[in-house]
């Protein structure tokens, strides 16, 4: 509480000090009042050069004298006034008007000519030569006296003291602001369980409570830094206004803030009609998408049936329509964006478009292939397929790639362009319908000395003993070839579990070994390399 009271007192003190200083600055006599009048009289002259010995313009020179141009005359007069200012014994009475042949000279101590006034100079401002000379003498005297008063040691001591006071007050203000932000941080840390519950979206923690507190503290630190910068920057005009030589910086600093702020405000006000147009367009397109989404959901649920349009096409078709609508919306909105007519904006847009088209050729090819695959419907998520030399279950289909998980739990990513250009085998296609299922098969070769009926019986018995083999339709055997020394027997059986083929084949081979051993059939492919009696035959007896 003591800190807050001190902070309030400091704010009131700064306000009162600023008001008193501003009133004091406004109450000062203006030494260059004739300057305003002269400037009004000479605004129509093209070649007018100001006489500025200190900070303010005293008067203007419009005409030349002999070889001296108006610009050289103005600079020379300013330098002579500065020389007079350096005289510690300057008195205003020392400035005299001395008539010459064709001019009136303003002389200091009867020897040092400051400037000469011709009849043409007087006519240029619409005054009499004597009146113009008297006016310039008064302006020069007042300017020198005011400058000496401003640079007096006592004045400098007062200004330094006031500057130190302002700096001290600004430091105290920054200290008070720092205390307030520090207390705010400690308050949030002590009550973190009350204010920070984390950000949860669809049961997913976007920000945990600890991260939310961390980002809040960082945000407070950034705001504190911005406040410090603003306080210091806005205090600079007050500090610069103390010394006459730095008064001009005050206007410059304020102009640096006000000009961009005014430009931003005017630009925003001018943009408001376009902003409302953009908002209306966005709202219309969003509601149009919601209406389309409703019909898409109904098609997915098969509440709406369209001949030749499958329900699994609904979502990808909606995504395509959404992209097209958003692109059309951007085309409509583009003319309303600020700077859309700028050549730089158009150039950057073309440059980005060229980069995108050059660098994304493969990506676009994969996206087009993914779109074709979607409407071809060669496989679905969960199907057991084979693409090239890769076989496994489909775990993900995106616009760019297809991911397959093999029986060894290896996730393989295949670009859609490769999928489209390769042949694919879908082992699960007939396992979901009313068909018998997928036919798995394995081949054994047995010599001619074993009766084929016994081999068929053993193979069918092995298939019937195998788990995950369908009982209906019945397994069957095909004799695929009659080779020189043996016969090839192929057992065929039906299964609905296409994703478990490696396990089914393993069990089937085990059962074949068991049934052949029980039947006394040796699994081998005999090769004869011996002389034999041609009267004997290897044909088995019935």
C-alpha positions in Angstrom: 0.0 0.0 0.0 2.9 2.4 0.8 4.3 1.8 -2.7 0.9 2.6 -4.3 0.5 5.8 -2.3 4.0 6.9 -3.3 3.3 6.1 -6.9 0.0 8.2 -6.9 1.9 11.1 -5.3 4.6 10.8 -8.0 2.0 10.9 -10.8 0.3 14.0 -9.3 3.7 15.7 -8.9 4.7 15.1 -12.5 1.4 16.4 -13.8 1.6 19.6 -11.7 5.2 20.2 -12.7 4.5 19.7 -16.4 1.6 22.2 -16.2 3.6 24.8 -14.4 6.5 24.4 -16.8 4.2 24.7 -19.8 2.6 27.9 -18.4 6.0 29.4 -17.8 7.1 28.7 -21.3 3.9 30.3 -22.7 4.3 33.4 -20.5 7.7 34.2 -21.9 8.0 37.3 -24.2 8.5 36.4 -27.8 11.5 38.2 -29.1 10.8 37.5 -32.7 7.3 38.8 -33.1 8.2 41.0 -36.1 9.3 37.8 -37.8 5.7 36.6 -38.1 4.7 39.9 -39.7 7.6 39.9 -42.1 7.0 36.3 -43.0 3.4 37.2 -43.8 4.6 40.0 -46.1 7.2 37.9 -47.9 5.3 34.8 -48.6 4.8 35.8 -52.2 8.6 36.1 -52.8 10.4 33.2 -54.4 14.0 34.2 -53.4 13.6 34.9 -49.7 16.3 33.8 -47.3 15.9 33.8 -43.5 18.3 35.3 -41.0 18.7 32.7 -38.3 21.6 33.5 -35.9 20.2 31.4 -33.1 17.1 29.2 -33.3 14.3 31.4 -34.5 14.1 33.4 -37.8 14.5 37.1 -37.2 13.6 38.4 -40.7 14.1 37.7 -44.4 16.4 39.1 -47.1 14.8 39.4 -50.6 17.3 41.4 -52.6 20.9 41.5 -53.4 23.4 44.4 -53.0 26.1 44.5 -55.6 27.7 41.1 -55.9 26.1 39.8 -52.7 23.1 37.6 -53.4 20.2 37.5 -50.9 21.5 34.1 -49.6 25.0 35.5 -48.9 23.6 38.6 -47.3 21.4 36.5 -44.9 24.3 34.3 -43.9 26.6 37.3 -43.4 24.0 39.2 -41.2 23.5 36.1 -39.0 27.3 35.7 -38.5 27.6 39.4 -37.6 24.8 39.1 -35.0 26.6 36.1 -33.5 29.8 38.2 -33.2 27.9 40.9 -31.4 26.3 38.3 -29.1 29.8 37.2 -28.0 30.5 40.7 -26.7 30.1 40.4 -22.9 29.5 44.2 -22.7 26.7 44.3 -25.2 24.1 47.0 -24.7 21.0 47.5 -26.9 21.7 51.2 -27.1 24.9 50.5 -29.0 22.8 49.6 -32.1 22.4 52.7 -34.3 20.9 53.5 -37.7 23.4 55.4 -39.8 22.4 56.9 -43.1 24.7 56.2 -46.0 24.7 57.3 -49.7 22.0 55.0 -50.9 21.3 52.8 -47.8 20.5 52.9 -44.1 23.2 50.9 -42.2 22.5 49.3 -38.8 25.8 49.8 -36.9 27.1 48.4 -33.6 29.3 50.9 -31.6 29.6 53.2 -34.6 32.1 50.9 -36.4 30.7 47.5 -37.0 28.1 47.4 -39.8 25.6 44.6 -39.2 23.5 45.1 -42.3 22.4 47.7 -44.9 18.8 48.4 -45.9 18.1 49.7 -49.4 15.1 51.3 -50.8 14.4 48.1 -52.7 14.4 46.1 -49.4 11.8 48.5 -48.0 9.6 48.3 -51.1 9.8 44.5 -51.0 8.0 44.4 -47.7 5.8 47.5 -48.3 7.4 49.7 -45.7 9.5 52.8 -45.4 13.2 52.4 -45.2 13.5 54.1 -41.8 10.6 52.1 -40.3 12.1 48.8 -41.6 15.5 49.8 -40.1 14.0 50.6 -36.7 12.1 47.3 -36.8 15.2 45.3 -37.6 17.2 47.0 -34.8 14.5 46.1 -32.3 14.4 42.5 -33.5 18.2 42.1 -33.4 18.5 43.7 -29.9 15.7 41.6 -28.5 17.1 38.4 -30.0 20.6 39.0 -28.5 19.2 40.0 -25.1 17.0 36.9 -24.9 19.8 34.6 -26.0 22.1 36.1 -23.3 19.3 35.7 -20.8 18.7 32.1 -21.8 22.4 31.3 -21.6 23.1 33.0 -18.3 24.9 30.8 -15.7 22.0 31.1 -13.3 19.6 30.0 -16.0 21.8 27.0 -16.8 21.9 26.0 -13.2 18.1 26.1 -13.0 17.7 24.2 -16.2 20.2 21.5 -15.0 18.4 21.3 -11.7 15.0 21.0 -13.4 16.5 18.4 -15.8 17.8 16.3 -12.9 14.4 16.6 -11.2 12.6 15.3 -14.3 15.1 12.5 -14.6 14.6 11.6 -11.0 10.8 11.6 -11.4 11.0 9.5 -14.5 13.2 7.0 -12.7 10.7 6.9 -9.8 7.9 6.4 -12.2 9.7 3.5 -13.9 10.5 2.0 -10.5 6.8 2.2 -9.5 5.8 0.6 -12.8 8.3 -2.2 -12.2 7.0 -2.8 -8.7 3.4 -3.1 -10.0 4.4 -5.6 -12.6 6.5 -7.6 -10.1 3.5 -7.7 -7.7 1.3 -8.9 -10.6 3.7 -11.7 -11.4 4.0 -12.8 -7.8 0.2 -12.7 -7.5 -0.3 -15.0 -10.5 2.4 -17.4 -9.3 0.8 -17.7 -5.9 -2.7 -18.2 -7.4 -1.7 -20.3 -10.4 -4.1 -23.2 -9.6 -7.0 -20.7 -9.5 -6.3 -18.8 -12.7 -4.5 -21.4 -14.9 -6.4 -24.6 -15.8 -4.8 -25.1 -19.1 -6.4 -24.9 -22.6 -8.2 -28.1 -23.5 -9.6 -28.6 -27.1 -11.4 -31.9 -27.9 -9.7 -33.6 -24.9 -6.3 -32.5 -26.1 -4.1 -30.2 -24.0 -3.1 -27.4 -26.2 -1.4 -25.7 -23.2 -0.8 -27.3 -19.9 -1.3 -25.1 -16.7 2.5 -24.8 -16.3 2.9 -23.6 -19.9 0.0 -21.3 -19.6 1.5 -19.7 -16.5 4.9 -19.5 -18.3 3.4 -17.7 -21.4 1.4 -15.4 -19.2 4.6 -14.3 -17.3 6.4 -13.8 -20.5 3.5 -11.7 -21.9 3.6 -9.6 -18.8 7.3 -9.1 -19.2 6.9 -8.0 -22.8 4.1 -5.6 -21.8 6.3 -4.1 -19.1 9.2 -3.6 -21.6 6.8 -1.8 -24.0 5.5 0.4 -21.1 9.1 1.3 -20.2 9.9 2.2 -23.7 6.7 4.4 -24.1 7.3 6.2 -20.8 11.0 6.9 -21.7 10.0 8.0 -25.2 7.2 10.2 -24.1 9.4 11.7 -21.4 12.1 12.8 -23.9 10.1 15.8 -25.2 9.8 17.0 -21.6 13.5 16.6 -21.1 14.4 18.3 -24.4 12.1 21.2 -23.7 14.3 22.4 -20.8 17.2 23.6 -22.8 16.7 26.1 -25.7 19.1 24.3 -28.0 17.1 21.0 -27.7 13.6 22.4 -27.9 13.4 21.6 -31.6 13.9 17.9 -30.8 10.6 17.9 -28.9 8.5 18.6 -32.1 10.6 16.0 -34.0 10.0 13.2 -31.5 6.3 13.9 -31.2 6.1 14.1 -35.0 7.8 10.6 -35.3 4.9 9.2 -33.2 2.0 11.2 -34.4 2.7 10.9 -38.2 2.6 7.1 -38.4 -0.2 6.9 -35.8 -2.3 9.4 -37.8 -1.5 7.5 -41.0 -2.5 4.2 -39.4 -5.7 5.6 -38.1 -6.7 7.3 -41.3 -5.8 4.1 -43.3 -7.9 2.0 -40.9 -10.9 4.4 -41.2 -10.6 4.3 -45.0 -10.4 0.5 -44.9 -13.6 0.1 -42.8 -16.0 -0.1 -45.8 -13.9 -2.8 -47.4 -13.5 -4.6 -44.1 -17.3 -4.9 -43.7 -17.5 -6.2 -47.3 -14.9 -8.8 -46.5 -16.8 -9.8 -43.3 -20.0 -10.2 -45.3 -18.3 -12.3 -48.0 -16.7 -14.6 -45.4 -19.9 -15.1 -43.5 -21.8 -16.0 -46.7 -19.2 -18.6 -47.7 -19.1 -20.1 -44.2 -22.8 -20.7 -44.2 -22.7 -22.1 -47.7 -20.1 -24.6 -46.5 -22.2 -25.5 -43.5 -25.2 -26.3 -45.8 -23.0 -28.4 -48.0 -21.5 -30.1 -44.9 -25.0 -31.1 -43.8 -25.7 -33.0 -47.1 -22.2 -34.5 -47.0 -22.8 -35.9 -43.5 -26.1 -37.4 -44.6 -24.5 -39.1 -47.6 -21.8 -40.5 -45.3 -24.5 -41.9 -43.0 -26.2 -43.3 -46.1 -29.4 -41.4 -45.3 -29.1 -39.9 -48.8 -28.3 -42.3 -51.6 -27.1 -41.1 -55.0 -26.8 -43.6 -57.8 -23.1 -44.1 -58.7 -21.9 -42.0 -55.8 -20.4 -44.0 -52.9 -20.6 -42.9 -49.3 -16.8 -42.9 -48.9 -16.6 -40.3 -51.6 -18.5 -37.8 -49.6 -15.7 -36.5 -47.4 -13.0 -36.2 -50.1 -15.5 -34.5 -52.4 -16.4 -32.1 -49.7 -12.7 -31.3 -49.1 -12.3 -30.5 -52.8 -15.4 -28.3 -52.8 -14.2 -26.5 -49.7 -10.8 -25.8 -51.3 -12.5 -24.5 -54.5 -14.9 -22.3 -52.5 -12.1 -20.8 -50.4 -10.1 -20.1 -53.5 -13.1 -18.4 -55.1 -13.6 -16.4 -51.8 -10.0 -15.2 -51.9 -10.4 -14.1 -55.5 -13.4 -12.1 -54.5 -11.8 -10.6 -51.3 -8.4 -9.8 -53.0 -9.5 -6.4 -54.5 -10.7 -5.3 -51.1 -7.4 -5.9 -49.4 -5.2 -2.8 -48.6 -2.4 -2.5 -51.1 -3.8 -5.1 -53.5 -3.3 -2.5 -56.4 0.3 -2.0 -55.4 2.9 -3.1 -58.0 5.1 -4.5 -55.2 2.2 -6.6 -53.9 1.5 -7.9 -57.3 5.1 -8.7 -57.9 5.5 -10.6 -54.7 2.3 -12.5 -55.5 3.7 -13.6 -58.9 7.1 -14.4 -57.3 5.5 -16.7 -54.7 3.3 -18.3 -57.3 6.3 -19.1 -59.5 8.2 -20.5 -56.5 5.2 -22.6 -55.6 4.7 -24.0 -59.1 8.4 -24.8 -59.5 9.0 -26.3 -56.1 5.8 -28.3 -55.7 5.6 -30.2 -59.0 6.1 -33.6 -57.2 3.6 -32.6 -54.5 1.0 -31.6 -57.0 1.5 -34.9 -58.9 1.0 -36.8 -55.6 -2.1 -34.8 -54.8 -3.6 -35.5 -58.2 -2.7 -39.2 -57.9 -4.3 -39.2 -54.4 -7.5 -37.7 -55.8 -7.6 -40.4 -58.6 -7.0 -43.2 -56.1 -9.8 -41.9 -53.9 -12.3 -42.2 -56.7 -10.8 -45.5 -58.0 -11.4 -47.1 -54.6 -8.7 -49.7 -54.9 -8.5 -50.1 -51.2 -9.7 -48.7 -47.9 -8.2 -48.0 -44.5 -7.6 -51.4 -42.8 -7.3 -53.4 -46.0 -4.4 -55.8 -46.4 -2.8 -55.0 -49.7 0.4 -55.4 -51.7 2.0 -52.6 -53.7 5.1 -53.6 -55.6 7.1 -55.6 -53.2 5.4 -54.1 -50.1 2.5 -55.8 -48.4 0.7 -54.9 -45.2 -2.4 -53.2 -43.8 -3.3 -49.7 -44.9 -3.2 -47.4 -41.8 -3.5 -44.0 -43.5 -4.5 -42.4 -46.8 -3.6 -38.7 -47.3 -3.6 -36.4 -50.3 0.1 -37.0 -50.8 1.0 -40.5 -49.4 -0.3 -43.9 -48.4 1.1 -45.5 -45.3 1.2 -49.3 -44.9 2.1 -51.3 -41.8 3.7 -54.7 -42.6 3.4 -57.9 -40.5 6.8 -57.0 -39.0 5.2 -53.7 -37.6 7.2 -51.6 -40.1 5.4 -48.4 -41.3 6.2 -47.8 -45.0 5.2 -44.5 -46.7 4.5 -44.7 -50.4 3.9 -41.6 -52.5 0.5 -41.6 -54.2 2.1 -41.2 -57.6 4.0 -44.5 -57.1 0.8 -46.2 -55.9 -1.1 -45.0 -59.0 1.7 -46.1 -61.4 2.1 -49.5 -59.7 -0.1 -52.5 -59.6 -1.8 -53.2 -56.3 -3.3 -56.3 -54.9 -6.2 -56.0 -52.3 -6.4 -59.2 -50.2 -9.3 -57.8 -48.2 -11.6 -56.8 -51.0 -13.7 -60.1 -50.9 -13.6 -60.7 -47.2 -16.3 -58.2 -46.3 -19.0 -59.3 -48.7 -21.0 -62.5 -49.0 -18.4 -64.3 -50.9 -16.4 -67.2 -49.6 -13.4 -64.9 -48.7 -9.8 -64.8 -49.7 -8.3 -68.0 -51.1 -4.9 -68.8 -49.6 -2.8 -71.5 -51.2 0.4 -73.5 -50.7 2.2 -76.0 -53.0 4.0 -79.2 -52.1 5.7 -81.6 -54.5 5.4 -85.3 -54.0 6.9 -88.2 -56.0 4.9 -90.4 -58.4 5.2 -93.4 -56.0 2.6 -91.8 -53.6 -1.1 -92.2 -54.6 -2.6 -88.8 -55.4 -5.7 -89.6 -53.4 -3.8 -90.0 -50.2 -2.0 -86.6 -50.9 -5.4 -84.9 -51.4 -6.8 -86.4 -48.3 -3.8 -85.3 -46.2 -3.8 -81.7 -47.6 -7.5 -81.2 -47.0 -7.2 -82.6 -43.4 -4.3 -80.1 -42.8 -6.5 -77.2 -44.1 -9.4 -78.3 -41.8 -7.1 -78.4 -38.8 -5.9 -74.8 -39.4 -7.4 -72.0 -37.4 -9.1 -69.0 -39.2 -9.8 -71.3 -42.3 -13.5 -71.2 -43.3 -15.3 -74.5 -43.2 -17.5 -73.4 -46.0 -16.6 -73.4 -48.9 -14.6 -76.6 -48.5 -10.9 -76.7 -49.1 -9.8 -78.2 -52.4 -6.6 -79.4 -54.0 -5.3 -78.6 -57.5 -2.6 -80.6 -59.2 -0.8 -77.8 -60.9 1.9 -79.7 -62.8 3.3 -83.1 -63.7 7.0 -82.7 -63.7 9.7 -85.2 -64.6 10.1 -86.7 -61.1 7.2 -85.4 -59.0 3.7 -84.0 -59.0 2.9 -80.4 -57.7 -0.1 -80.4 -55.4 -1.7 -77.0 -54.4 -4.0 -76.8 -51.4 -6.6 -74.0 -51.5 -8.7 -72.8 -48.6 -10.9 -69.8 -47.8 -10.4 -67.3 -45.0 -12.0 -64.0 -43.9 -8.9 -62.8 -42.0 -6.7 -61.4 -44.8 -4.6 -59.4 -42.4 -3.5 -62.5 -40.6 -2.1 -64.4 -43.7 1.4 -64.9 -42.3 0.0 -66.7 -39.2 -2.5 -68.7 -41.3 0.3 -69.9 -43.7 2.5 -70.8 -40.7 -0.2 -72.9 -39.1 -1.2 -74.5 -42.4 2.4 -75.6 -43.1 2.7 -77.1 -39.6 -0.5 -79.1 -40.1 0.6 -80.3 -43.5 3.8 -81.7 -41.9 1.7 -83.4 -39.2 -0.9 -85.0 -41.6 1.7 -86.2 -44.0 3.7 -87.8 -41.1 0.5 -89.5 -39.9 -0.2 -90.7 -43.4 3.4 -92.0 -43.8 4.0 -89.7 -46.8 7.5 -88.3 -47.1 7.5 -84.6 -48.3 10.2 -84.5 -50.9 10.8 -84.0 -54.6 12.7 -87.0 -55.8 15.2 -86.7 -58.5 16.4 -89.9 -60.1 20.0 -90.3 -61.4 20.5 -94.0 -61.8 20.1 -96.8 -64.3 16.9 -98.8 -63.9 15.2 -101.8 -65.3 12.9 -100.7 -68.0 10.5 -103.5 -67.2 9.6 -102.0 -63.8 7.4 -98.9 -63.4 7.0 -96.3 -60.7 3.3 -96.2 -61.2 1.7 -97.0 -57.8 -0.6 -100.0 -57.5 -4.3 -99.3 -57.1 
